[in-house]
């Protein structure tokens, strides 16, 4: 290797000069990526961690004849070679792996071709649109670009075997088809620069949210309907059921909201929790209305019972007073006059008061309305395009 370094010095090799400088040609760097793992996807920070092997191939005519066979360049020789100035445009952080030695390899071929491979972990910014959360799909881009050399000097292209990905299973997402690579161009005041982009398509798994979010909140809503089978006069029991269910739905919504970004638009999970909160709060209001109607009717029934008692006492007094015939009804206000069958009417009203009718109607109206909501909600968000089978053959 020392002799090769000496040969480079004799040829006046400068690692700061790109291979095609002084010619009318453009240096072409063919790039490929092997995705080793996707270690983290964070919706709150909208970022994704990738562990990748970044591969480059290019031709440097200044290295032609440096060796008569393919050689692996050691660290001293690598430091003296020209390297592409690729950087990750949407990265937040990145680092190379150096255990047990730096994970990097450079091969030089007799015709001057160079092949480079390096392992890097990069934290990417992944803008996510969460309107359909948690039944959403996300596309996270990986954009690579030349940092200092414009497109008329250096261009990046995907080589034939562009992107490979190791078979993996993510905890909350599915990779439903291989990453999609394409070329692009960026324009700045300093010129046009060549860039590469790879889109990673993710489909969120719904199982966790069904178990931890939808099923519990669904059960809380159904528990709130228990109060419809309790008597309107059972104020402590019905109040407890209503207040507890409202607080439970509110707490569940706050918990799930703490794990996702605070966005200004309405998400699918917001619609679900808002509807659940509406139903449990409406059940609490239903009790307030039924209890109010029940108390008013109870007062009316008691008033009628008092009038009936007074009528009976007056009739008994009339029979005791030599059969005098006094019509008590003429002393009773017209709205409260009691007929001969008053006792039967009161018994009937006790069984079919308006408050009880409200509860009986609620037993039907609430479940039917919630069922209609579910029949609209789930078909809309579980559209066919939301369900892609994970690709079981992701290695290209």
One Martini backbone bead per residue (centre of mass of N, CA, C, O) as a GRO file, in nm:
protein
  396
    1UNK     BB    1   0.054   0.065  -0.017
    2UNK     BB    2   0.294   0.258  -0.016
    3UNK     BB    3   0.338   0.248  -0.323
    4UNK     BB    4   0.062   0.371  -0.399
    5UNK     BB    5   0.104   0.639  -0.260
    6UNK     BB    6   0.353   0.710  -0.427
    7UNK     BB    7   0.207   0.708  -0.702
    8UNK     BB    8   0.012   0.938  -0.639
    9UNK     BB    9   0.231   1.152  -0.595
   10UNK     BB   10   0.359   1.129  -0.878
   11UNK     BB   11   0.073   1.205  -1.025
   12UNK     BB   12  -0.064   1.440  -0.859
   13UNK     BB   13  -0.278   1.365  -0.658
   14UNK     BB   14  -0.606   1.513  -0.585
   15UNK     BB   15  -0.871   1.491  -0.358
   16UNK     BB   16  -1.002   1.790  -0.440
   17UNK     BB   17  -1.034   1.661  -0.724
   18UNK     BB   18  -1.227   1.581  -0.963
   19UNK     BB   19  -1.202   1.341  -1.208
   20UNK     BB   20  -1.320   1.545  -1.462
   21UNK     BB   21  -1.123   1.755  -1.451
   22UNK     BB   22  -1.051   1.918  -1.763
   23UNK     BB   23  -1.316   1.822  -1.887
   24UNK     BB   24  -1.634   1.753  -2.055
   25UNK     BB   25  -1.703   1.583  -1.821
   26UNK     BB   26  -1.906   1.399  -1.595
   27UNK     BB   27  -1.933   1.294  -1.282
   28UNK     BB   28  -2.037   0.964  -1.204
   29UNK     BB   29  -2.251   0.853  -0.934
   30UNK     BB   30  -2.330   0.543  -0.816
   31UNK     BB   31  -2.616   0.457  -0.615
   32UNK     BB   32  -2.671   0.271  -0.305
   33UNK     BB   33  -2.904   0.088  -0.080
   34UNK     BB   34  -2.897  -0.067   0.250
   35UNK     BB   35  -3.149  -0.166   0.467
   36UNK     BB   36  -3.107  -0.282   0.790
   37UNK     BB   37  -3.289  -0.066   0.963
   38UNK     BB   38  -3.586   0.034   1.158
   39UNK     BB   39  -3.582   0.168   1.481
   40UNK     BB   40  -3.760   0.444   1.442
   41UNK     BB   41  -4.098   0.594   1.491
   42UNK     BB   42  -4.187   0.943   1.533
   43UNK     BB   43  -4.466   1.139   1.551
   44UNK     BB   44  -4.400   1.376   1.741
   45UNK     BB   45  -4.116   1.440   1.573
   46UNK     BB   46  -4.109   1.344   1.285
   47UNK     BB   47  -3.927   1.061   1.278
   48UNK     BB   48  -3.647   0.851   1.145
   49UNK     BB   49  -3.455   0.552   1.178
   50UNK     BB   50  -3.156   0.463   0.993
   51UNK     BB   51  -2.984   0.165   0.885
   52UNK     BB   52  -2.715   0.195   0.651
   53UNK     BB   53  -2.577   0.115   0.326
   54UNK     BB   54  -2.353   0.313   0.152
   55UNK     BB   55  -2.321   0.319  -0.208
   56UNK     BB   56  -2.041   0.357  -0.441
   57UNK     BB   57  -1.980   0.446  -0.797
   58UNK     BB   58  -1.676   0.521  -0.982
   59UNK     BB   59  -1.463   0.705  -1.212
   60UNK     BB   60  -1.093   0.721  -1.196
   61UNK     BB   61  -0.841   0.778  -1.421
   62UNK     BB   62  -0.600   0.824  -1.209
   63UNK     BB   63  -0.623   0.497  -1.115
   64UNK     BB   64  -0.509   0.376  -1.355
   65UNK     BB   65  -0.287   0.114  -1.287
   66UNK     BB   66  -0.240   0.089  -0.974
   67UNK     BB   67  -0.354  -0.204  -1.032
   68UNK     BB   68  -0.386  -0.558  -1.139
   69UNK     BB   69  -0.613  -0.562  -0.915
   70UNK     BB   70  -0.827  -0.596  -0.681
   71UNK     BB   71  -0.847  -0.361  -0.407
   72UNK     BB   72  -0.816  -0.289  -0.062
   73UNK     BB   73  -0.837  -0.004   0.103
   74UNK     BB   74  -0.685   0.149   0.334
   75UNK     BB   75  -0.693   0.415   0.540
   76UNK     BB   76  -0.460   0.578   0.405
   77UNK     BB   77  -0.571   0.556   0.114
   78UNK     BB   78  -0.855   0.668   0.158
   79UNK     BB   79  -0.757   0.960   0.249
   80UNK     BB   80  -0.636   1.006  -0.069
   81UNK     BB   81  -0.921   1.001  -0.183
   82UNK     BB   82  -1.177   1.067  -0.366
   83UNK     BB   83  -1.503   1.190  -0.249
   84UNK     BB   84  -1.814   1.211  -0.219
   85UNK     BB   85  -2.048   1.494  -0.125
   86UNK     BB   86  -2.267   1.355   0.029
   87UNK     BB   87  -2.596   1.443   0.164
   88UNK     BB   88  -2.857   1.477   0.402
   89UNK     BB   89  -3.119   1.684   0.373
   90UNK     BB   90  -3.338   1.539   0.605
   91UNK     BB   91  -3.143   1.551   0.845
   92UNK     BB   92  -3.074   1.560   1.202
   93UNK     BB   93  -2.889   1.296   1.225
   94UNK     BB   94  -2.547   1.146   1.221
   95UNK     BB   95  -2.355   0.828   1.204
   96UNK     BB   96  -2.084   0.632   1.237
   97UNK     BB   97  -1.942   0.314   1.240
   98UNK     BB   98  -1.670   0.180   1.488
   99UNK     BB   99  -1.751  -0.134   1.536
  100UNK     BB  100  -1.442  -0.219   1.581
  101UNK     BB  101  -1.442  -0.075   1.314
  102UNK     BB  102  -1.476   0.104   1.062
  103UNK     BB  103  -1.761   0.094   0.844
  104UNK     BB  104  -1.544   0.059   0.574
  105UNK     BB  105  -1.518   0.037   0.206
  106UNK     BB  106  -1.250   0.022  -0.052
  107UNK     BB  107  -1.238  -0.027  -0.406
  108UNK     BB  108  -0.986  -0.101  -0.657
  109UNK     BB  109  -0.950  -0.091  -1.002
  110UNK     BB  110  -0.758  -0.113  -1.285
  111UNK     BB  111  -0.962   0.100  -1.451
  112UNK     BB  112  -1.053   0.314  -1.199
  113UNK     BB  113  -1.255   0.192  -1.031
  114UNK     BB  114  -1.487   0.268  -0.758
  115UNK     BB  115  -1.574   0.118  -0.438
  116UNK     BB  116  -1.821   0.213  -0.188
  117UNK     BB  117  -1.870   0.147   0.175
  118UNK     BB  118  -2.108   0.261   0.434
  119UNK     BB  119  -2.203   0.292   0.769
  120UNK     BB  120  -2.523   0.450   0.863
  121UNK     BB  121  -2.695   0.661   1.093
  122UNK     BB  122  -3.019   0.816   1.039
  123UNK     BB  123  -3.210   1.106   1.117
  124UNK     BB  124  -3.526   1.168   0.992
  125UNK     BB  125  -3.738   1.377   0.839
  126UNK     BB  126  -4.103   1.303   0.870
  127UNK     BB  127  -4.364   1.405   0.717
  128UNK     BB  128  -4.694   1.404   0.864
  129UNK     BB  129  -5.029   1.293   0.784
  130UNK     BB  130  -5.305   1.268   1.041
  131UNK     BB  131  -5.610   1.247   0.948
  132UNK     BB  132  -5.619   0.905   0.964
  133UNK     BB  133  -5.564   0.865   1.245
  134UNK     BB  134  -5.473   0.516   1.281
  135UNK     BB  135  -5.536   0.487   0.935
  136UNK     BB  136  -5.251   0.544   0.807
  137UNK     BB  137  -5.023   0.682   0.569
  138UNK     BB  138  -4.665   0.690   0.506
  139UNK     BB  139  -4.402   0.908   0.361
  140UNK     BB  140  -4.051   0.865   0.375
  141UNK     BB  141  -3.783   1.054   0.299
  142UNK     BB  142  -3.463   1.018   0.119
  143UNK     BB  143  -3.230   1.284   0.078
  144UNK     BB  144  -2.971   1.328  -0.166
  145UNK     BB  145  -2.679   1.554  -0.196
  146UNK     BB  146  -2.485   1.777  -0.326
  147UNK     BB  147  -2.291   2.021  -0.170
  148UNK     BB  148  -2.055   2.164  -0.389
  149UNK     BB  149  -2.139   2.022  -0.665
  150UNK     BB  150  -2.255   2.068  -0.954
  151UNK     BB  151  -2.414   1.915  -1.224
  152UNK     BB  152  -2.170   1.991  -1.434
  153UNK     BB  153  -1.970   1.791  -1.249
  154UNK     BB  154  -2.193   1.633  -1.065
  155UNK     BB  155  -2.361   1.309  -1.062
  156UNK     BB  156  -2.643   1.130  -0.949
  157UNK     BB  157  -2.710   0.771  -0.955
  158UNK     BB  158  -2.883   0.494  -0.992
  159UNK     BB  159  -2.822   0.180  -0.977
  160UNK     BB  160  -2.943  -0.113  -1.066
  161UNK     BB  161  -2.912  -0.192  -0.754
  162UNK     BB  162  -3.046   0.023  -0.562
  163UNK     BB  163  -3.254  -0.114  -0.339
  164UNK     BB  164  -3.221  -0.257  -0.019
  165UNK     BB  165  -3.397  -0.483   0.216
  166UNK     BB  166  -3.444  -0.605   0.511
  167UNK     BB  167  -3.609  -0.824   0.675
  168UNK     BB  168  -3.888  -0.692   0.866
  169UNK     BB  169  -4.050  -0.600   1.188
  170UNK     BB  170  -4.274  -0.375   1.284
  171UNK     BB  171  -4.472  -0.271   1.551
  172UNK     BB  172  -4.668  -0.026   1.380
  173UNK     BB  173  -4.570  -0.119   1.087
  174UNK     BB  174  -4.581  -0.140   0.727
  175UNK     BB  175  -4.406  -0.265   0.448
  176UNK     BB  176  -4.585  -0.270   0.139
  177UNK     BB  177  -4.326  -0.168  -0.028
  178UNK     BB  178  -4.072  -0.087  -0.184
  179UNK     BB  179  -3.866   0.144  -0.221
  180UNK     BB  180  -3.873   0.461  -0.399
  181UNK     BB  181  -3.670   0.560  -0.656
  182UNK     BB  182  -3.530   0.889  -0.747
  183UNK     BB  183  -3.460   1.164  -0.926
  184UNK     BB  184  -3.314   1.498  -0.886
  185UNK     BB  185  -3.336   1.867  -0.845
  186UNK     BB  186  -3.151   2.152  -0.723
  187UNK     BB  187  -3.210   2.502  -0.669
  188UNK     BB  188  -2.977   2.771  -0.648
  189UNK     BB  189  -2.776   3.041  -0.646
  190UNK     BB  190  -2.519   2.842  -0.715
  191UNK     BB  191  -2.715   2.624  -0.851
  192UNK     BB  192  -2.727   2.304  -0.974
  193UNK     BB  193  -2.825   1.994  -0.806
  194UNK     BB  194  -2.778   1.675  -0.743
  195UNK     BB  195  -3.031   1.417  -0.667
  196UNK     BB  196  -3.170   1.180  -0.427
  197UNK     BB  197  -3.465   0.964  -0.386
  198UNK     BB  198  -3.638   0.789  -0.111
  199UNK     BB  199  -3.941   0.609  -0.062
  200UNK     BB  200  -4.111   0.525   0.243
  201UNK     BB  201  -4.371   0.299   0.289
  202UNK     BB  202  -4.634   0.326   0.536
  203UNK     BB  203  -4.845   0.107   0.741
  204UNK     BB  204  -5.060   0.114   0.988
  205UNK     BB  205  -5.129  -0.060   1.265
  206UNK     BB  206  -5.446  -0.133   1.432
  207UNK     BB  207  -5.438  -0.328   1.678
  208UNK     BB  208  -5.352  -0.145   1.916
  209UNK     BB  209  -5.597   0.059   1.892
  210UNK     BB  210  -5.822  -0.141   1.933
  211UNK     BB  211  -5.734  -0.231   2.225
  212UNK     BB  212  -5.657   0.071   2.358
  213UNK     BB  213  -5.910   0.250   2.231
  214UNK     BB  214  -6.180   0.147   2.098
  215UNK     BB  215  -6.287  -0.066   2.293
  216UNK     BB  216  -6.293   0.096   2.561
  217UNK     BB  217  -6.474   0.333   2.455
  218UNK     BB  218  -6.711   0.155   2.372
  219UNK     BB  219  -6.770   0.047   2.660
  220UNK     BB  220  -6.824   0.319   2.795
  221UNK     BB  221  -7.073   0.390   2.632
  222UNK     BB  222  -7.241   0.139   2.716
  223UNK     BB  223  -7.236   0.201   3.021
  224UNK     BB  224  -7.405   0.468   3.003
  225UNK     BB  225  -7.680   0.298   2.940
  226UNK     BB  226  -7.754   0.181   3.222
  227UNK     BB  227  -7.924   0.429   3.329
  228UNK     BB  228  -8.191   0.354   3.166
  229UNK     BB  229  -8.254   0.108   3.388
  230UNK     BB  230  -8.289   0.321   3.591
  231UNK     BB  231  -8.433   0.504   3.806
  232UNK     BB  232  -8.504   0.840   3.819
  233UNK     BB  233  -8.459   0.837   4.148
  234UNK     BB  234  -8.149   0.733   4.103
  235UNK     BB  235  -7.933   0.967   4.145
  236UNK     BB  236  -7.653   0.859   4.240
  237UNK     BB  237  -7.615   0.636   4.026
  238UNK     BB  238  -7.655   0.805   3.762
  239UNK     BB  239  -7.443   1.019   3.820
  240UNK     BB  240  -7.197   0.833   3.840
  241UNK     BB  241  -7.209   0.714   3.558
  242UNK     BB  242  -7.190   0.980   3.397
  243UNK     BB  243  -6.928   1.102   3.517
  244UNK     BB  244  -6.733   0.863   3.474
  245UNK     BB  245  -6.759   0.841   3.162
  246UNK     BB  246  -6.666   1.126   3.094
  247UNK     BB  247  -6.386   1.108   3.233
  248UNK     BB  248  -6.280   0.863   3.078
  249UNK     BB  249  -6.285   0.978   2.790
  250UNK     BB  250  -6.110   1.225   2.850
  251UNK     BB  251  -5.857   1.066   2.941
  252UNK     BB  252  -5.812   0.900   2.686
  253UNK     BB  253  -5.773   1.142   2.498
  254UNK     BB  254  -5.527   1.262   2.646
  255UNK     BB  255  -5.336   1.019   2.615
  256UNK     BB  256  -5.331   1.003   2.299
  257UNK     BB  257  -5.251   1.310   2.254
  258UNK     BB  258  -4.952   1.285   2.385
  259UNK     BB  259  -4.840   1.089   2.123
  260UNK     BB  260  -4.915   1.331   1.933
  261UNK     BB  261  -4.938   1.582   1.745
  262UNK     BB  262  -5.027   1.928   1.740
  263UNK     BB  263  -5.281   1.971   1.531
  264UNK     BB  264  -5.522   2.164   1.336
  265UNK     BB  265  -5.654   1.910   1.250
  266UNK     BB  266  -5.872   1.649   1.198
  267UNK     BB  267  -5.891   1.337   1.329
  268UNK     BB  268  -6.008   1.024   1.355
  269UNK     BB  269  -5.975   1.009   1.668
  270UNK     BB  270  -6.135   1.270   1.726
  271UNK     BB  271  -6.408   1.178   1.621
  272UNK     BB  272  -6.442   0.940   1.811
  273UNK     BB  273  -6.414   1.089   2.088
  274UNK     BB  274  -6.629   1.302   2.041
  275UNK     BB  275  -6.863   1.102   2.011
  276UNK     BB  276  -6.832   0.961   2.281
  277UNK     BB  277  -6.867   1.216   2.451
  278UNK     BB  278  -7.149   1.285   2.349
  279UNK     BB  279  -7.295   1.028   2.451
  280UNK     BB  280  -7.223   1.046   2.756
  281UNK     BB  281  -7.336   1.334   2.792
  282UNK     BB  282  -7.623   1.274   2.691
  283UNK     BB  283  -7.686   1.068   2.915
  284UNK     BB  284  -7.665   1.277   3.143
  285UNK     BB  285  -7.887   1.468   3.033
  286UNK     BB  286  -8.114   1.260   3.031
  287UNK     BB  287  -8.129   1.235   3.335
  288UNK     BB  288  -8.197   1.528   3.398
  289UNK     BB  289  -8.464   1.527   3.242
  290UNK     BB  290  -8.601   1.281   3.374
  291UNK     BB  291  -8.587   1.386   3.666
  292UNK     BB  292  -8.750   1.644   3.623
  293UNK     BB  293  -9.007   1.511   3.516
  294UNK     BB  294  -9.051   1.322   3.759
  295UNK     BB  295  -9.087   1.545   3.977
  296UNK     BB  296  -9.330   1.685   3.851
  297UNK     BB  297  -9.518   1.435   3.840
  298UNK     BB  298  -9.505   1.374   4.142
  299UNK     BB  299  -9.640   1.634   4.233
  300UNK     BB  300  -9.904   1.587   4.078
  301UNK     BB  301  -9.980   1.315   4.207
  302UNK     BB  302  -9.990   1.418   4.498
  303UNK     BB  303 -10.212   1.625   4.449
  304UNK     BB  304 -10.423   1.416   4.355
  305UNK     BB  305 -10.419   1.248   4.615
  306UNK     BB  306 -10.520   1.469   4.801
  307UNK     BB  307 -10.788   1.518   4.653
  308UNK     BB  308 -10.894   1.232   4.690
  309UNK     BB  309 -10.895   1.234   4.997
  310UNK     BB  310 -11.087   1.471   5.027
  311UNK     BB  311 -11.324   1.340   4.874
  312UNK     BB  312 -11.366   1.099   5.062
  313UNK     BB  313 -11.417   1.260   5.319
  314UNK     BB  314 -11.663   1.416   5.210
  315UNK     BB  315 -11.840   1.170   5.144
  316UNK     BB  316 -11.851   1.068   5.436
  317UNK     BB  317 -11.978   1.325   5.550
  318UNK     BB  318 -12.236   1.314   5.377
  319UNK     BB  319 -12.342   1.046   5.494
  320UNK     BB  320 -12.351   1.161   5.794
  321UNK     BB  321 -12.544   1.410   5.675
  322UNK     BB  322 -12.828   1.290   5.589
  323UNK     BB  323 -12.749   1.256   5.275
  324UNK     BB  324 -12.598   1.480   5.173
  325UNK     BB  325 -12.548   1.652   4.857
  326UNK     BB  326 -12.207   1.712   4.787
  327UNK     BB  327 -12.005   1.869   4.545
  328UNK     BB  328 -11.667   1.872   4.546
  329UNK     BB  329 -11.571   1.954   4.250
  330UNK     BB  330 -11.660   2.259   4.272
  331UNK     BB  331 -11.391   2.316   4.469
  332UNK     BB  332 -11.221   2.226   4.226
  333UNK     BB  333 -11.010   2.272   4.008
  334UNK     BB  334 -11.035   2.182   3.687
  335UNK     BB  335 -10.748   2.041   3.636
  336UNK     BB  336 -10.807   1.853   3.930
  337UNK     BB  337 -11.031   1.679   3.861
  338UNK     BB  338 -11.183   1.383   3.978
  339UNK     BB  339 -11.277   1.088   3.889
  340UNK     BB  340 -11.402   0.781   3.953
  341UNK     BB  341 -11.116   0.649   3.818
  342UNK     BB  342 -10.858   0.766   3.970
  343UNK     BB  343 -10.703   0.525   4.082
  344UNK     BB  344 -10.643   0.393   3.807
  345UNK     BB  345 -10.495   0.636   3.678
  346UNK     BB  346 -10.263   0.653   3.881
  347UNK     BB  347 -10.148   0.370   3.840
  348UNK     BB  348 -10.087   0.411   3.539
  349UNK     BB  349  -9.896   0.660   3.567
  350UNK     BB  350  -9.681   0.519   3.743
  351UNK     BB  351  -9.599   0.328   3.494
  352UNK     BB  352  -9.637   0.582   3.251
  353UNK     BB  353  -9.439   0.797   3.268
  354UNK     BB  354  -9.246   1.018   3.097
  355UNK     BB  355  -8.970   0.941   3.217
  356UNK     BB  356  -8.988   0.644   3.130
  357UNK     BB  357  -9.019   0.699   2.829
  358UNK     BB  358  -8.743   0.828   2.794
  359UNK     BB  359  -8.579   0.577   2.871
  360UNK     BB  360  -8.701   0.383   2.664
  361UNK     BB  361  -8.613   0.550   2.415
  362UNK     BB  362  -8.304   0.555   2.481
  363UNK     BB  363  -8.254   0.246   2.448
  364UNK     BB  364  -8.279   0.293   2.129
  365UNK     BB  365  -8.150   0.558   2.023
  366UNK     BB  366  -7.854   0.534   2.112
  367UNK     BB  367  -7.766   0.265   1.976
  368UNK     BB  368  -7.853   0.344   1.689
  369UNK     BB  369  -7.674   0.596   1.656
  370UNK     BB  370  -7.403   0.450   1.712
  371UNK     BB  371  -7.431   0.250   1.480
  372UNK     BB  372  -7.440   0.455   1.252
  373UNK     BB  373  -7.164   0.576   1.304
  374UNK     BB  374  -7.005   0.309   1.255
  375UNK     BB  375  -7.113   0.265   0.959
  376UNK     BB  376  -6.951   0.526   0.868
  377UNK     BB  377  -6.664   0.528   0.989
  378UNK     BB  378  -6.531   0.255   0.902
  379UNK     BB  379  -6.569   0.259   0.588
  380UNK     BB  380  -6.416   0.525   0.545
  381UNK     BB  381  -6.129   0.446   0.690
  382UNK     BB  382  -6.149   0.138   0.558
  383UNK     BB  383  -6.022   0.164   0.299
  384UNK     BB  384  -5.855  -0.015   0.069
  385UNK     BB  385  -5.596   0.180   0.068
  386UNK     BB  386  -5.542   0.112   0.388
  387UNK     BB  387  -5.489  -0.203   0.284
  388UNK     BB  388  -5.175  -0.333   0.296
  389UNK     BB  389  -4.981  -0.577   0.233
  390UNK     BB  390  -4.708  -0.695   0.341
  391UNK     BB  391  -4.398  -0.733   0.221
  392UNK     BB  392  -4.229  -1.055   0.195
  393UNK     BB  393  -4.024  -0.935  -0.056
  394UNK     BB  394  -3.801  -0.679  -0.006
  395UNK     BB  395  -3.574  -0.802  -0.153
  396UNK     BB  396  -3.424  -0.711  -0.465
   0.00000   0.00000   0.00000
